[in-house]
Amino acid sequence: MAIAIEGEQADPRVPSPPALRPVLGFSRLSSAAYGVIHRVVDEDGVFRARVAAAADEEVIGRAGWLWLHRPVDWADDAVFSGEATPEASLLAAGGGGGDRAKDPAAKHRRAAEKAEASRKRVADDLAVARRKEQALRTANEELAARVSQLEAERSAAMRTAKANEASLASARGDLKVARAATRQAEAELAELRTRTAFDDPSDQVGPGVADEVRAAAVVAAELSAALGRVAKELQVTGEPAPAPLGSRSNDPVGQRPNAARRTKAPKRPSPALPPGIFGATPQAHRHLITDAANLVVVDGYNVARAAWSDAAPEEERRRTVALLDDVQARSGGSVIVVFDGDSSVTSSVASKTVRVRYSASGQTADAAISALIAEVPGGRPIVVVSSDREVAADARRQGAGTIGARDFLVAAGR
């Protein structure tokens, strides 16, 4: 009866034999009910197999177990010589009588054993899950550390690239000066040679002076050639070069964005957002760079190396200006991009819509951006695009809004 009831309540349902269903709801089984149960178990082999799988020989006795399983010559077993019939043993166990009635705790023991087995399985599964969780946590920590290391290496590479660009610009400037000095020395030498042809001995120049001028010209020419080789090597190999004159390490005034302007920041209106759009969201960033009321000032190399870190500096400038042309075309506003390097010695990039600026000789783009913000009239909202912490902090001190380079690229559709 228990097997039939469990099958009816199972999900999915395992139907009991039709002949057995009328007696399933009986609270007390009559002799007729026991007869029905006996007939069903005896005739329905499938149901008998279900009962046999759940039967405990200690509960139903040897005779009942043989009757359910029915091995070869089971009826000739000696257990049937003087004991009750197998049917009676089975029915007594199933109906609450016989040996089972004498041991009411047997059912509870079996339930406890099943619960203990389930508990062990759950404990094993939990231990496996915890080991997997620990492995995933360790892998996540290693990945986070690797990401931090890569970000630090990328920042160092960006700083090195900017220093190389500034060094190249400085070397090109020195080369121009050396070439000018060479031309001047050659002109002076030609003049001295002309004067030696004068008839007046007092106007003639001694051979010692001419030799000194010739030596100076040779030195100037050698210096010019050496500077040319240095500039070419810097441009081709991209090897780190010493910091140029005017870098933050040796220029006390005008190089740090917050130097000499920290005392008093102008009162400038913050860039406005429409109702329903909140700051530090992609929607807010998109509005800030496309609002024609805002002046957008872009740290050129900071954006370029966030998008095209493997490109040459000249290609970075070209791509950045092209992207800003598209942004300005969509907004109708004003965009200014500032690059490191003197335009007179750097391959400059021009645009019909975007204003392109280069830092002066001995000046960084960071300082140029800070000075540019200070030059803009106080009534004009400004948005500065840079992931450089010093540039962003100085821009906020001067009343400008800020957007990181990667957030800007997302807002610009890059």
KARA-V504364 format. One record per residue. SS is DSSP state (h for helix, s for strand, l for the rest). PHI is phi in whole degrees, 0 to 359 (999 if undefined). Layout:
SS|PHI + SS|PHI
This chain:
l|999 + h|297 + h|295 + h|296 + h|294 + h|299 + h|295 + h|294 + h|269 + l|287 + l|229 + l|281 + l|291 + l|249 + l|294 + l|274 + l|303 + h|304 + h|292 + h|269 + h|297 + l|299 + l|260 + l|293 + l|270 + l|288 + l|280 + l|230 + l|265 + l|271 + h|298 + h|297 + h|296 + h|296 + h|296 + h|297 + h|299 + h|299 + h|295 + h|296 + h|295 + h|288 + h|265 + l|264 + h|296 + h|295 + h|294 + h|298 + h|295 + h|297 + h|294 + h|297 + h|295 + h|262 + l|283 + l|249 + h|300 + h|294 + h|271 + h|268 + h|86 + h|295 + h|296 + h|297 + h|297 + h|295 + h|295 + h|285 + h|276 + l|53 + l|290 + l|299 + l|59 + h|295 + h|290 + h|270 + l|298 + h|296 + h|295 + h|271 + l|292 + l|225 + l|257 + l|294 + l|294 + h|298 + h|296 + h|295 + h|297 + h|294 + h|293 + h|297 + h|291 + h|284 + h|261 + l|98 + l|249 + h|63 + h|296 + h|293 + h|295 + h|284 + l|231 + l|294 + l|276 + h|298 + h|299 + h|291 + h|295 + h|297 + h|298 + h|294 + h|296 + h|297 + h|296 + h|294 + h|296 + h|296 + h|298 + h|295 + h|298 + h|297 + h|297 + h|296 + h|297 + h|295 + h|297 + h|297 + h|297 + h|292 + h|296 + h|296 + h|297 + h|296 + h|296 + h|294 + h|296 + h|297 + h|297 + h|294 + h|295 + h|295 + h|295 + h|297 + h|295 + h|294 + h|298 + h|299 + h|296 + h|295 + h|296 + h|296 + h|296 + h|294 + h|298 + h|295 + h|295 + h|296 + h|296 + h|296 + h|296 + h|295 + h|295 + h|297 + h|297 + h|294 + h|296 + h|297 + h|297 + h|295 + h|296 + h|295 + h|296 + h|297 + h|296 + h|298 + h|296 + h|296 + h|294 + h|296 + h|296 + h|297 + h|298 + h|296 + h|295 + h|294 + h|295 + h|296 + h|295 + h|297 + h|296 + h|295 + h|295 + h|293 + h|294 + l|293 + l|272 + l|295 + l|284 + l|286 + h|301 + h|290 + h|272 + l|284 + l|256 + l|295 + h|298 + h|294 + h|295 + h|299 + h|297 + h|297 + h|296 + h|298 + h|298 + h|296 + h|296 + h|297 + h|298 + h|297 + h|295 + h|297 + h|299 + h|298 + h|295 + h|296 + h|295 + h|298 + h|295 + h|298 + h|298 + h|295 + h|296 + h|297 + h|287 + h|276 + h|273 + l|71 + l|291 + l|302 + l|237 + l|300 + l|297 + l|288 + l|300 + l|90 + l|287 + l|298 + l|288 + l|227 + l|241 + l|289 + l|237 + l|85 + l|261 + l|283 + l|302 + l|262 + l|286 + l|66 + l|229 + l|282 + l|288 + l|214 + l|267 + l|291 + l|277 + l|237 + l|293 + l|288 + l|303 + l|270 + l|243 + l|289 + l|301 + l|89 + l|247 + l|250 + l|294 + l|61 + l|238 + h|302 + h|294 + h|295 + h|299 + h|296 + h|292 + h|296 + h|273 + h|248 + l|280 + l|296 + l|286 + l|263 + s|266 + s|261 + s|250 + s|246 + s|283 + h|304 + h|292 + h|298 + h|287 + h|300 + h|279 + h|281 + h|253 + l|227 + l|293 + l|263 + l|270 + l|289 + h|306 + h|295 + h|292 + h|301 + h|296 + h|297 + h|293 + h|296 + h|296 + h|298 + h|296 + h|291 + h|302 + h|293 + h|297 + h|292 + h|297 + h|281 + h|259 + l|73 + l|271 + s|243 + s|230 + s|235 + s|243 + s|240 + s|245 + l|289 + l|116 + l|288 + l|297 + l|285 + l|237 + l|246 + l|295 + l|279 + l|238 + l|252 + l|211 + l|279 + l|245 + l|271 + s|276 + s|254 + s|238 + s|236 + l|294 + l|291 + l|301 + l|79 + l|232 + l|266 + h|296 + h|300 + h|293 + h|295 + h|294 + h|298 + h|293 + h|296 + h|299 + h|295 + h|281 + l|288 + l|306 + l|297 + l|276 + l|262 + l|294 + s|233 + s|239 + s|258 + s|255 + l|190 + l|262 + l|288 + h|298 + h|293 + h|296 + h|295 + h|295 + h|294 + h|297 + h|293 + h|296 + l|268 + l|89 + l|267 + s|275 + s|227 + s|223 + l|292 + h|299 + h|291 + h|297 + h|296 + h|297 + h|295 + h|295 + l|278 + l|82 + l|273
